[in-house]
Amino acid sequence: MTIVGRTDLPLERLRRGKVRDVYAVDEHRVLLVASDRVSAFDVVMHEVVPHKGAVLTQLTAWWLRQFENDVPHHMLSADAGEIVRELPGLAAHRGTLEGRAMLCLRAEVIPVECVVRGYLSGSAWKEYNARGTLAGEPLAAGLVESDRFDPPVFSPATKADIGHDENITVAQMRELVGDAVAAELERMSRHVYGRGRDVAATRGIIIADTKFEFGRVGGRIVLIDEVLTPDSSRFWPADRYRPGRTQPSFDKQPLRDYLDGERKAGRWNGEAPPPTLPPEVVDATSRRYREAYRLLTGSDLPAQGA
């Protein structure tokens, strides 16, 4: 197994995100490589979480194959062997690429996070609990934490490379991207969420909410970045769902819980640098990611390169 905290490759790096690095291949293609870096509360941890990058990449690839016939997307291949055959100069880096690399069409990113909320949770619950609104717009009275939205709520946000994304109204999104693009982003987001929610339900998982990114390739709007992963979505075990409380989840909840405890104890102020993570927290987080992959796809995460 190769554990990857940095993904330095002999290509021009276009962007280094909290987790994912984007490299230029040529004018038409990019290479996305998901590291095992992990962040919480907008702070990147010193430690890495084994298998995390592979879960994000391979689960995204699995979902995109489910949508192959009706959702245009940017993925060309998520198979390291195929990628190395296409880009032989990366052969020496096969261990870094294994499981976590995706060769993609190069897209012009549309600067909006397209969030679909099927349940009232996270920042939406915090705002609703304080003011009865979401992105400043009123919701029905009397909702409790984790209540189901029927139909789901489309709740866009501005994209932020640093710090929090900011919820915006659909009207504000139209001002940013235009009416026609805004309508298509909402339609595609609702469609992908609906398909994903229905598939996950047969596996005993509730997709409480998720966010999508889109870009343009040759004038066509396509789905890009990660799709329906534990980093971009809230996955809840259906058999433990109880409205009126915070739900257990298949994501980095062990990490968040530990950091919450450190803040409450006064040992961390919530900003960088983060505290050192105990090995058991790292291991528990890794197991959560792999379990989400197994439940959704019906198989264990393939072994990674040595």
PyMOL commands that set and color helices and strands:
alter all, ss='L'
color gray80, all
select helices_A, chain A and resi 52-66+80-86+88-97+122-131+170-177+179-201+238-240+253-264+279-297
alter helices_A, ss='H'
color red, helices_A
select strands_A, chain A and resi 12-16+20-24+29-34+37-40+43-48+75-77+101-105+108-109+112-119+133-134+137-138+148-154+157-158+166-167+205-217+220-224+233-237
alter strands_A, ss='S'
color yellow, strands_A
deselect
rebuild
show_as cartoon
